[in-house]
Amino acid sequence: MALADGAELIILAPGVKEFGEDRGIDGLIRKYGYFGTPATLEAVDANADLASDLSAAAHLITDLPNSASRFVGAPGI
């Protein structure tokens, strides 16, 4: 998917109750959120729970926050 600079992607997902493939990853996604590669790598260095589950850390790495676009998720509404 491609978004123009300044675009906003809003995802309405009333059926989404969990993120990730298991409850451990879901908890880490909710705790740390999607803030891009640099922030995720800093969080891995600073937090043992995320450092011990690199599959969750890999899941959190996204280029959206590093772009000029905005991502808004609204699960469970």
PyMOL Python script that loads the backbone (N, CA, C, O; Angstrom):
from pymol import cmd

cmd.read_pdbstr("""\
ATOM      1  N   MET A   1       0.840  -1.157   0.000  1.00  0.00           N
ATOM      2  CA  MET A   1       0.000   0.000   0.000  1.00  0.00           C
ATOM      3  C   MET A   1       0.896   1.234   0.000  1.00  0.00           C
ATOM      4  O   MET A   1       1.956   1.234   0.626  1.00  0.00           O
ATOM      5  N   ALA A   2       0.482   2.262  -0.685  1.00  0.00           N
ATOM      6  CA  ALA A   2       1.205   3.519  -0.720  1.00  0.00           C
ATOM      7  C   ALA A   2       0.276   4.636  -0.267  1.00  0.00           C
ATOM      8  O   ALA A   2      -0.904   4.661  -0.615  1.00  0.00           O
ATOM      9  N   LEU A   3       0.826   5.555   0.511  1.00  0.00           N
ATOM     10  CA  LEU A   3       0.077   6.715   0.959  1.00  0.00           C
ATOM     11  C   LEU A   3       0.848   7.965   0.567  1.00  0.00           C
ATOM     12  O   LEU A   3       2.076   7.992   0.650  1.00  0.00           O
ATOM     13  N   ALA A   4       0.150   8.975   0.151  1.00  0.00           N
ATOM     14  CA  ALA A   4       0.780  10.252  -0.162  1.00  0.00           C
ATOM     15  C   ALA A   4       1.241  10.927   1.120  1.00  0.00           C
ATOM     16  O   ALA A   4       0.707  10.660   2.196  1.00  0.00           O
ATOM     17  N   ASP A   5       2.235  11.805   1.003  1.00  0.00           N
ATOM     18  CA  ASP A   5       2.655  12.580   2.166  1.00  0.00           C
ATOM     19  C   ASP A   5       1.466  13.336   2.719  1.00  0.00           C
ATOM     20  O   ASP A   5       0.697  13.937   1.968  1.00  0.00           O
ATOM     21  N   GLY A   6       1.318  13.306   4.022  1.00  0.00           N
ATOM     22  CA  GLY A   6       0.219  13.986   4.670  1.00  0.00           C
ATOM     23  C   GLY A   6      -1.068  13.183   4.731  1.00  0.00           C
ATOM     24  O   GLY A   6      -2.061  13.643   5.295  1.00  0.00           O
ATOM     25  N   ALA A   7      -1.060  11.982   4.154  1.00  0.00           N
ATOM     26  CA  ALA A   7      -2.263  11.148   4.174  1.00  0.00           C
ATOM     27  C   ALA A   7      -2.499  10.594   5.569  1.00  0.00           C
ATOM     28  O   ALA A   7      -1.581  10.521   6.386  1.00  0.00           O
ATOM     29  N   GLU A   8      -3.718  10.213   5.827  1.00  0.00           N
ATOM     30  CA  GLU A   8      -4.069   9.582   7.097  1.00  0.00           C
ATOM     31  C   GLU A   8      -4.803   8.288   6.790  1.00  0.00           C
ATOM     32  O   GLU A   8      -5.794   8.285   6.060  1.00  0.00           O
ATOM     33  N   LEU A   9      -4.318   7.197   7.346  1.00  0.00           N
ATOM     34  CA  LEU A   9      -4.949   5.894   7.186  1.00  0.00           C
ATOM     35  C   LEU A   9      -5.673   5.584   8.486  1.00  0.00           C
ATOM     36  O   LEU A   9      -5.043   5.465   9.537  1.00  0.00           O
ATOM     37  N   ILE A  10      -6.991   5.452   8.420  1.00  0.00           N
ATOM     38  CA  ILE A  10      -7.794   5.119   9.595  1.00  0.00           C
ATOM     39  C   ILE A  10      -8.357   3.725   9.391  1.00  0.00           C
ATOM     40  O   ILE A  10      -9.027   3.445   8.396  1.00  0.00           O
ATOM     41  N   ILE A  11      -8.076   2.862  10.344  1.00  0.00           N
ATOM     42  CA  ILE A  11      -8.554   1.484  10.263  1.00  0.00           C
ATOM     43  C   ILE A  11      -9.598   1.291  11.349  1.00  0.00           C
ATOM     44  O   ILE A  11      -9.281   1.321  12.538  1.00  0.00           O
ATOM     45  N   LEU A  12     -10.834   1.093  10.940  1.00  0.00           N
ATOM     46  CA  LEU A  12     -11.921   0.782  11.869  1.00  0.00           C
ATOM     47  C   LEU A  12     -12.068  -0.731  11.881  1.00  0.00           C
ATOM     48  O   LEU A  12     -12.355  -1.343  10.852  1.00  0.00           O
ATOM     49  N   ALA A  13     -11.874  -1.315  13.022  1.00  0.00           N
ATOM     50  CA  ALA A  13     -11.862  -2.765  13.110  1.00  0.00           C
ATOM     51  C   ALA A  13     -12.635  -3.231  14.336  1.00  0.00           C
ATOM     52  O   ALA A  13     -12.036  -3.654  15.325  1.00  0.00           O
ATOM     53  N   PRO A  14     -13.950  -3.156  14.276  1.00  0.00           N
ATOM     54  CA  PRO A  14     -14.734  -3.504  15.465  1.00  0.00           C
ATOM     55  C   PRO A  14     -14.585  -4.957  15.904  1.00  0.00           C
ATOM     56  O   PRO A  14     -14.827  -5.278  17.067  1.00  0.00           O
ATOM     57  N   GLY A  15     -14.193  -5.828  14.993  1.00  0.00           N
ATOM     58  CA  GLY A  15     -14.045  -7.232  15.357  1.00  0.00           C
ATOM     59  C   GLY A  15     -12.683  -7.592  15.921  1.00  0.00           C
ATOM     60  O   GLY A  15     -12.491  -8.715  16.386  1.00  0.00           O
ATOM     61  N   VAL A  16     -11.728  -6.663  15.892  1.00  0.00           N
ATOM     62  CA  VAL A  16     -10.380  -6.951  16.378  1.00  0.00           C
ATOM     63  C   VAL A  16     -10.365  -6.846  17.892  1.00  0.00           C
ATOM     64  O   VAL A  16     -10.650  -5.792  18.459  1.00  0.00           O
ATOM     65  N   LYS A  17     -10.035  -7.939  18.529  1.00  0.00           N
ATOM     66  CA  LYS A  17      -9.961  -7.965  19.992  1.00  0.00           C
ATOM     67  C   LYS A  17      -8.523  -8.111  20.478  1.00  0.00           C
ATOM     68  O   LYS A  17      -8.197  -7.700  21.591  1.00  0.00           O
ATOM     69  N   GLU A  18      -7.664  -8.695  19.646  1.00  0.00           N
ATOM     70  CA  GLU A  18      -6.262  -8.912  20.005  1.00  0.00           C
ATOM     71  C   GLU A  18      -5.383  -8.613  18.808  1.00  0.00           C
ATOM     72  O   GLU A  18      -5.813  -8.716  17.659  1.00  0.00           O
ATOM     73  N   PHE A  19      -4.134  -8.237  19.096  1.00  0.00           N
ATOM     74  CA  PHE A  19      -3.122  -8.040  18.077  1.00  0.00           C
ATOM     75  C   PHE A  19      -2.114  -9.170  18.203  1.00  0.00           C
ATOM     76  O   PHE A  19      -1.940  -9.729  19.286  1.00  0.00           O
ATOM     77  N   GLY A  20      -1.465  -9.501  17.132  1.00  0.00           N
ATOM     78  CA  GLY A  20      -0.432 -10.524  17.212  1.00  0.00           C
ATOM     79  C   GLY A  20      -1.006 -11.916  17.175  1.00  0.00           C
ATOM     80  O   GLY A  20      -2.217 -12.116  17.076  1.00  0.00           O
ATOM     81  N   GLU A  21      -0.108 -12.871  17.257  1.00  0.00           N
ATOM     82  CA  GLU A  21      -0.482 -14.272  17.114  1.00  0.00           C
ATOM     83  C   GLU A  21      -0.750 -14.957  18.441  1.00  0.00           C
ATOM     84  O   GLU A  21      -1.313 -16.051  18.478  1.00  0.00           O
ATOM     85  N   ASP A  22      -0.353 -14.320  19.524  1.00  0.00           N
ATOM     86  CA  ASP A  22      -0.611 -14.905  20.840  1.00  0.00           C
ATOM     87  C   ASP A  22      -0.763 -13.791  21.866  1.00  0.00           C
ATOM     88  O   ASP A  22      -0.508 -12.624  21.567  1.00  0.00           O
ATOM     89  N   ARG A  23      -1.171 -14.146  23.055  1.00  0.00           N
ATOM     90  CA  ARG A  23      -1.441 -13.130  24.081  1.00  0.00           C
ATOM     91  C   ARG A  23      -0.188 -12.404  24.534  1.00  0.00           C
ATOM     92  O   ARG A  23      -0.251 -11.230  24.898  1.00  0.00           O
ATOM     93  N   GLY A  24       0.954 -13.089  24.518  1.00  0.00           N
ATOM     94  CA  GLY A  24       2.208 -12.428  24.894  1.00  0.00           C
ATOM     95  C   GLY A  24       2.559 -11.319  23.929  1.00  0.00           C
ATOM     96  O   GLY A  24       2.905 -10.212  24.342  1.00  0.00           O
ATOM     97  N   ILE A  25       2.472 -11.613  22.638  1.00  0.00           N
ATOM     98  CA  ILE A  25       2.749 -10.595  21.626  1.00  0.00           C
ATOM     99  C   ILE A  25       1.694  -9.495  21.698  1.00  0.00           C
ATOM    100  O   ILE A  25       2.025  -8.315  21.578  1.00  0.00           O
ATOM    101  N   ASP A  26       0.440  -9.861  21.889  1.00  0.00           N
ATOM    102  CA  ASP A  26      -0.628  -8.875  22.010  1.00  0.00           C
ATOM    103  C   ASP A  26      -0.318  -7.884  23.136  1.00  0.00           C
ATOM    104  O   ASP A  26      -0.469  -6.675  22.962  1.00  0.00           O
ATOM    105  N   GLY A  27       0.107  -8.392  24.273  1.00  0.00           N
ATOM    106  CA  GLY A  27       0.430  -7.521  25.401  1.00  0.00           C
ATOM    107  C   GLY A  27       1.574  -6.572  25.095  1.00  0.00           C
ATOM    108  O   GLY A  27       1.539  -5.406  25.490  1.00  0.00           O
ATOM    109  N   LEU A  28       2.593  -7.063  24.391  1.00  0.00           N
ATOM    110  CA  LEU A  28       3.723  -6.208  24.041  1.00  0.00           C
ATOM    111  C   LEU A  28       3.330  -5.161  23.003  1.00  0.00           C
ATOM    112  O   LEU A  28       3.809  -4.028  23.062  1.00  0.00           O
ATOM    113  N   ILE A  29       2.475  -5.518  22.064  1.00  0.00           N
ATOM    114  CA  ILE A  29       1.992  -4.547  21.079  1.00  0.00           C
ATOM    115  C   ILE A  29       1.220  -3.445  21.791  1.00  0.00           C
ATOM    116  O   ILE A  29       1.406  -2.264  21.499  1.00  0.00           O
ATOM    117  N   ARG A  30       0.363  -3.825  22.713  1.00  0.00           N
ATOM    118  CA  ARG A  30      -0.412  -2.813  23.444  1.00  0.00           C
ATOM    119  C   ARG A  30       0.488  -1.944  24.325  1.00  0.00           C
ATOM    120  O   ARG A  30       0.236  -0.751  24.492  1.00  0.00           O
ATOM    121  N   LYS A  31       1.521  -2.540  24.878  1.00  0.00           N
ATOM    122  CA  LYS A  31       2.420  -1.807  25.768  1.00  0.00           C
ATOM    123  C   LYS A  31       3.313  -0.831  25.009  1.00  0.00           C
ATOM    124  O   LYS A  31       3.481   0.314  25.430  1.00  0.00           O
ATOM    125  N   TYR A  32       3.887  -1.279  23.891  1.00  0.00           N
ATOM    126  CA  TYR A  32       4.888  -0.475  23.188  1.00  0.00           C
ATOM    127  C   TYR A  32       4.363   0.225  21.944  1.00  0.00           C
ATOM    128  O   TYR A  32       4.918   1.253  21.556  1.00  0.00           O
ATOM    129  N   GLY A  33       3.324  -0.283  21.307  1.00  0.00           N
ATOM    130  CA  GLY A  33       2.743   0.365  20.139  1.00  0.00           C
ATOM    131  C   GLY A  33       3.640   0.348  18.916  1.00  0.00           C
ATOM    132  O   GLY A  33       4.760  -0.161  18.941  1.00  0.00           O
ATOM    133  N   TYR A  34       3.114   0.917  17.853  1.00  0.00           N
ATOM    134  CA  TYR A  34       3.823   0.989  16.572  1.00  0.00           C
ATOM    135  C   TYR A  34       4.439   2.375  16.435  1.00  0.00           C
ATOM    136  O   TYR A  34       3.743   3.340  16.120  1.00  0.00           O
ATOM    137  N   PHE A  35       5.738   2.472  16.670  1.00  0.00           N
ATOM    138  CA  PHE A  35       6.418   3.761  16.589  1.00  0.00           C
ATOM    139  C   PHE A  35       7.631   3.720  15.677  1.00  0.00           C
ATOM    140  O   PHE A  35       8.486   4.602  15.751  1.00  0.00           O
ATOM    141  N   GLY A  36       7.722   2.723  14.828  1.00  0.00           N
ATOM    142  CA  GLY A  36       8.798   2.661  13.854  1.00  0.00           C
ATOM    143  C   GLY A  36      10.054   1.982  14.355  1.00  0.00           C
ATOM    144  O   GLY A  36      10.167   1.622  15.527  1.00  0.00           O
ATOM    145  N   THR A  37      10.989   1.818  13.446  1.00  0.00           N
ATOM    146  CA  THR A  37      12.212   1.071  13.714  1.00  0.00           C
ATOM    147  C   THR A  37      13.077   1.686  14.811  1.00  0.00           C
ATOM    148  O   THR A  37      13.426   0.979  15.756  1.00  0.00           O
ATOM    149  N   PRO A  38      13.440   2.966  14.735  1.00  0.00           N
ATOM    150  CA  PRO A  38      14.329   3.512  15.770  1.00  0.00           C
ATOM    151  C   PRO A  38      13.751   3.388  17.185  1.00  0.00           C
ATOM    152  O   PRO A  38      14.463   2.998  18.109  1.00  0.00           O
ATOM    153  N   ALA A  39      12.479   3.713  17.357  1.00  0.00           N
ATOM    154  CA  ALA A  39      11.858   3.637  18.683  1.00  0.00           C
ATOM    155  C   ALA A  39      11.771   2.197  19.169  1.00  0.00           C
ATOM    156  O   ALA A  39      11.953   1.932  20.358  1.00  0.00           O
ATOM    157  N   THR A  40      11.493   1.263  18.261  1.00  0.00           N
ATOM    158  CA  THR A  40      11.416  -0.148  18.650  1.00  0.00           C
ATOM    159  C   THR A  40      12.774  -0.661  19.082  1.00  0.00           C
ATOM    160  O   THR A  40      12.878  -1.379  20.076  1.00  0.00           O
ATOM    161  N   LEU A  41      13.820  -0.303  18.344  1.00  0.00           N
ATOM    162  CA  LEU A  41      15.170  -0.748  18.722  1.00  0.00           C
ATOM    163  C   LEU A  41      15.581  -0.169  20.072  1.00  0.00           C
ATOM    164  O   LEU A  41      16.218  -0.856  20.870  1.00  0.00           O
ATOM    165  N   GLU A  42      15.225   1.083  20.336  1.00  0.00           N
ATOM    166  CA  GLU A  42      15.498   1.672  21.652  1.00  0.00           C
ATOM    167  C   GLU A  42      14.734   0.937  22.748  1.00  0.00           C
ATOM    168  O   GLU A  42      15.271   0.687  23.828  1.00  0.00           O
ATOM    169  N   ALA A  43      13.474   0.591  22.465  1.00  0.00           N
ATOM    170  CA  ALA A  43      12.665  -0.130  23.449  1.00  0.00           C
ATOM    171  C   ALA A  43      13.236  -1.517  23.726  1.00  0.00           C
ATOM    172  O   ALA A  43      13.202  -1.978  24.867  1.00  0.00           O
ATOM    173  N   VAL A  44      13.757  -2.186  22.705  1.00  0.00           N
ATOM    174  CA  VAL A  44      14.398  -3.499  22.900  1.00  0.00           C
ATOM    175  C   VAL A  44      15.605  -3.351  23.820  1.00  0.00           C
ATOM    176  O   VAL A  44      15.801  -4.157  24.730  1.00  0.00           O
ATOM    177  N   ASP A  45      16.413  -2.320  23.583  1.00  0.00           N
ATOM    178  CA  ASP A  45      17.601  -2.102  24.414  1.00  0.00           C
ATOM    179  C   ASP A  45      17.248  -1.780  25.863  1.00  0.00           C
ATOM    180  O   ASP A  45      17.995  -2.128  26.777  1.00  0.00           O
ATOM    181  N   ALA A  46      16.119  -1.122  26.074  1.00  0.00           N
ATOM    182  CA  ALA A  46      15.768  -0.624  27.403  1.00  0.00           C
ATOM    183  C   ALA A  46      14.815  -1.521  28.192  1.00  0.00           C
ATOM    184  O   ALA A  46      14.607  -1.293  29.384  1.00  0.00           O
ATOM    185  N   ASN A  47      14.226  -2.546  27.544  1.00  0.00           N
ATOM    186  CA  ASN A  47      13.176  -3.318  28.210  1.00  0.00           C
ATOM    187  C   ASN A  47      13.387  -4.814  28.025  1.00  0.00           C
ATOM    188  O   ASN A  47      13.381  -5.321  26.903  1.00  0.00           O
ATOM    189  N   ALA A  48      13.569  -5.501  29.122  1.00  0.00           N
ATOM    190  CA  ALA A  48      13.854  -6.937  29.081  1.00  0.00           C
ATOM    191  C   ALA A  48      12.712  -7.745  28.474  1.00  0.00           C
ATOM    192  O   ALA A  48      12.952  -8.731  27.778  1.00  0.00           O
ATOM    193  N   ASP A  49      11.469  -7.332  28.732  1.00  0.00           N
ATOM    194  CA  ASP A  49      10.352  -8.115  28.201  1.00  0.00           C
ATOM    195  C   ASP A  49      10.338  -8.090  26.676  1.00  0.00           C
ATOM    196  O   ASP A  49      10.078  -9.113  26.043  1.00  0.00           O
ATOM    197  N   LEU A  50      10.611  -6.951  26.093  1.00  0.00           N
ATOM    198  CA  LEU A  50      10.634  -6.859  24.634  1.00  0.00           C
ATOM    199  C   LEU A  50      11.901  -7.499  24.068  1.00  0.00           C
ATOM    200  O   LEU A  50      11.863  -8.120  23.006  1.00  0.00           O
ATOM    201  N   ALA A  51      13.017  -7.348  24.770  1.00  0.00           N
ATOM    202  CA  ALA A  51      14.271  -7.955  24.324  1.00  0.00           C
ATOM    203  C   ALA A  51      14.194  -9.482  24.326  1.00  0.00           C
ATOM    204  O   ALA A  51      14.886 -10.144  23.553  1.00  0.00           O
ATOM    205  N   SER A  52      13.357 -10.032  25.192  1.00  0.00           N
ATOM    206  CA  SER A  52      13.241 -11.492  25.263  1.00  0.00           C
ATOM    207  C   SER A  52      12.241 -12.056  24.258  1.00  0.00           C
ATOM    208  O   SER A  52      12.098 -13.274  24.145  1.00  0.00           O
ATOM    209  N   ASP A  53      11.548 -11.185  23.528  1.00  0.00           N
ATOM    210  CA  ASP A  53      10.602 -11.642  22.508  1.00  0.00           C
ATOM    211  C   ASP A  53      10.826 -10.831  21.234  1.00  0.00           C
ATOM    212  O   ASP A  53      10.056  -9.926  20.911  1.00  0.00           O
ATOM    213  N   LEU A  54      11.889 -11.174  20.524  1.00  0.00           N
ATOM    214  CA  LEU A  54      12.244 -10.412  19.328  1.00  0.00           C
ATOM    215  C   LEU A  54      11.236 -10.580  18.198  1.00  0.00           C
ATOM    216  O   LEU A  54      11.184  -9.755  17.286  1.00  0.00           O
ATOM    217  N   SER A  55      10.436 -11.644  18.252  1.00  0.00           N
ATOM    218  CA  SER A  55       9.387 -11.766  17.226  1.00  0.00           C
ATOM    219  C   SER A  55       8.340 -10.669  17.420  1.00  0.00           C
ATOM    220  O   SER A  55       7.792 -10.158  16.443  1.00  0.00           O
ATOM    221  N   ALA A  56       8.063 -10.311  18.657  1.00  0.00           N
ATOM    222  CA  ALA A  56       7.143  -9.203  18.914  1.00  0.00           C
ATOM    223  C   ALA A  56       7.777  -7.887  18.481  1.00  0.00           C
ATOM    224  O   ALA A  56       7.111  -7.036  17.891  1.00  0.00           O
ATOM    225  N   ALA A  57       9.060  -7.722  18.771  1.00  0.00           N
ATOM    226  CA  ALA A  57       9.755  -6.502  18.355  1.00  0.00           C
ATOM    227  C   ALA A  57       9.731  -6.361  16.840  1.00  0.00           C
ATOM    228  O   ALA A  57       9.513  -5.266  16.323  1.00  0.00           O
ATOM    229  N   ALA A  58       9.951  -7.452  16.129  1.00  0.00           N
ATOM    230  CA  ALA A  58       9.920  -7.410  14.667  1.00  0.00           C
ATOM    231  C   ALA A  58       8.528  -7.014  14.173  1.00  0.00           C
ATOM    232  O   ALA A  58       8.395  -6.302  13.178  1.00  0.00           O
ATOM    233  N   HIS A  59       7.516  -7.470  14.861  1.00  0.00           N
ATOM    234  CA  HIS A  59       6.147  -7.136  14.496  1.00  0.00           C
ATOM    235  C   HIS A  59       5.880  -5.627  14.652  1.00  0.00           C
ATOM    236  O   HIS A  59       5.101  -5.046  13.897  1.00  0.00           O
ATOM    237  N   LEU A  60       6.535  -5.012  15.633  1.00  0.00           N
ATOM    238  CA  LEU A  60       6.314  -3.590  15.905  1.00  0.00           C
ATOM    239  C   LEU A  60       7.012  -2.664  14.921  1.00  0.00           C
ATOM    240  O   LEU A  60       6.672  -1.486  14.822  1.00  0.00           O
ATOM    241  N   ILE A  61       7.985  -3.195  14.198  1.00  0.00           N
ATOM    242  CA  ILE A  61       8.730  -2.352  13.257  1.00  0.00           C
ATOM    243  C   ILE A  61       7.870  -2.115  12.022  1.00  0.00           C
ATOM    244  O   ILE A  61       7.471  -3.051  11.329  1.00  0.00           O
ATOM    245  N   THR A  62       7.603  -0.871  11.773  1.00  0.00           N
ATOM    246  CA  THR A  62       6.816  -0.459  10.611  1.00  0.00           C
ATOM    247  C   THR A  62       7.362   0.869  10.116  1.00  0.00           C
ATOM    248  O   THR A  62       7.925   1.634  10.899  1.00  0.00           O
ATOM    249  N   ASP A  63       7.209   1.148   8.858  1.00  0.00           N
ATOM    250  CA  ASP A  63       7.706   2.407   8.309  1.00  0.00           C
ATOM    251  C   ASP A  63       6.681   3.535   8.387  1.00  0.00           C
ATOM    252  O   ASP A  63       7.021   4.682   8.098  1.00  0.00           O
ATOM    253  N   LEU A  64       5.458   3.249   8.763  1.00  0.00           N
ATOM    254  CA  LEU A  64       4.444   4.302   8.801  1.00  0.00           C
ATOM    255  C   LEU A  64       4.843   5.493   9.671  1.00  0.00           C
ATOM    256  O   LEU A  64       4.730   6.631   9.215  1.00  0.00           O
ATOM    257  N   PRO A  65       5.306   5.275  10.910  1.00  0.00           N
ATOM    258  CA  PRO A  65       5.660   6.440  11.718  1.00  0.00           C
ATOM    259  C   PRO A  65       6.865   7.198  11.180  1.00  0.00           C
ATOM    260  O   PRO A  65       7.065   8.359  11.537  1.00  0.00           O
ATOM    261  N   ASN A  66       7.675   6.567  10.329  1.00  0.00           N
ATOM    262  CA  ASN A  66       8.834   7.242   9.775  1.00  0.00           C
ATOM    263  C   ASN A  66       8.483   7.997   8.497  1.00  0.00           C
ATOM    264  O   ASN A  66       9.349   8.622   7.886  1.00  0.00           O
ATOM    265  N   SER A  67       7.233   7.941   8.099  1.00  0.00           N
ATOM    266  CA  SER A  67       6.801   8.615   6.880  1.00  0.00           C
ATOM    267  C   SER A  67       6.072   9.898   7.241  1.00  0.00           C
ATOM    268  O   SER A  67       5.949  10.255   8.413  1.00  0.00           O
ATOM    269  N   ALA A  68       5.604  10.569   6.233  1.00  0.00           N
ATOM    270  CA  ALA A  68       4.858  11.810   6.441  1.00  0.00           C
ATOM    271  C   ALA A  68       3.362  11.530   6.574  1.00  0.00           C
ATOM    272  O   ALA A  68       2.559  12.463   6.584  1.00  0.00           O
ATOM    273  N   SER A  69       2.980  10.257   6.676  1.00  0.00           N
ATOM    274  CA  SER A  69       1.587   9.883   6.811  1.00  0.00           C
ATOM    275  C   SER A  69       1.279   9.520   8.254  1.00  0.00           C
ATOM    276  O   SER A  69       2.191   9.362   9.066  1.00  0.00           O
ATOM    277  N   ARG A  70       0.016   9.391   8.572  1.00  0.00           N
ATOM    278  CA  ARG A  70      -0.413   9.078   9.939  1.00  0.00           C
ATOM    279  C   ARG A  70      -1.264   7.819   9.925  1.00  0.00           C
ATOM    280  O   ARG A  70      -2.129   7.652   9.065  1.00  0.00           O
ATOM    281  N   PHE A  71      -1.013   6.928  10.888  1.00  0.00           N
ATOM    282  CA  PHE A  71      -1.749   5.678  11.040  1.00  0.00           C
ATOM    283  C   PHE A  71      -2.582   5.775  12.306  1.00  0.00           C
ATOM    284  O   PHE A  71      -2.061   6.088  13.376  1.00  0.00           O
ATOM    285  N   VAL A  72      -3.881   5.507  12.184  1.00  0.00           N
ATOM    286  CA  VAL A  72      -4.780   5.528  13.331  1.00  0.00           C
ATOM    287  C   VAL A  72      -5.537   4.205  13.343  1.00  0.00           C
ATOM    288  O   VAL A  72      -6.220   3.877  12.373  1.00  0.00           O
ATOM    289  N   GLY A  73      -5.426   3.450  14.419  1.00  0.00           N
ATOM    290  CA  GLY A  73      -6.151   2.201  14.549  1.00  0.00           C
ATOM    291  C   GLY A  73      -7.258   2.345  15.570  1.00  0.00           C
ATOM    292  O   GLY A  73      -7.079   3.004  16.594  1.00  0.00           O
ATOM    293  N   ALA A  74      -8.400   1.737  15.302  1.00  0.00           N
ATOM    294  CA  ALA A  74      -9.530   1.798  16.210  1.00  0.00           C
ATOM    295  C   ALA A  74     -10.140   0.402  16.353  1.00  0.00           C
ATOM    296  O   ALA A  74     -11.249   0.160  15.878  1.00  0.00           O
ATOM    297  N   PRO A  75      -9.421  -0.515  17.006  1.00  0.00           N
ATOM    298  CA  PRO A  75      -9.970  -1.864  17.179  1.00  0.00           C
ATOM    299  C   PRO A  75     -11.021  -1.897  18.281  1.00  0.00           C
ATOM    300  O   PRO A  75     -11.009  -1.073  19.195  1.00  0.00           O
ATOM    301  N   GLY A  76     -11.903  -2.837  18.182  1.00  0.00           N
ATOM    302  CA  GLY A  76     -12.873  -3.089  19.236  1.00  0.00           C
ATOM    303  C   GLY A  76     -13.881  -1.985  19.480  1.00  0.00           C
ATOM    304  O   GLY A  76     -14.449  -1.895  20.569  1.00  0.00           O
ATOM    305  N   ILE A  77     -14.112  -1.135  18.475  1.00  0.00           N
ATOM    306  CA  ILE A  77     -15.082  -0.056  18.683  1.00  0.00           C
ATOM    307  C   ILE A  77     -16.483  -0.513  18.391  1.00  0.00           C
ATOM    308  O   ILE A  77     -17.426   0.268  18.515  1.00  0.00           O
TER     309      ILE A  77
END
""", "prot")
cmd.dss("prot")
cmd.show_as("cartoon", "prot")
cmd.util.cbc("prot")
cmd.orient("prot")
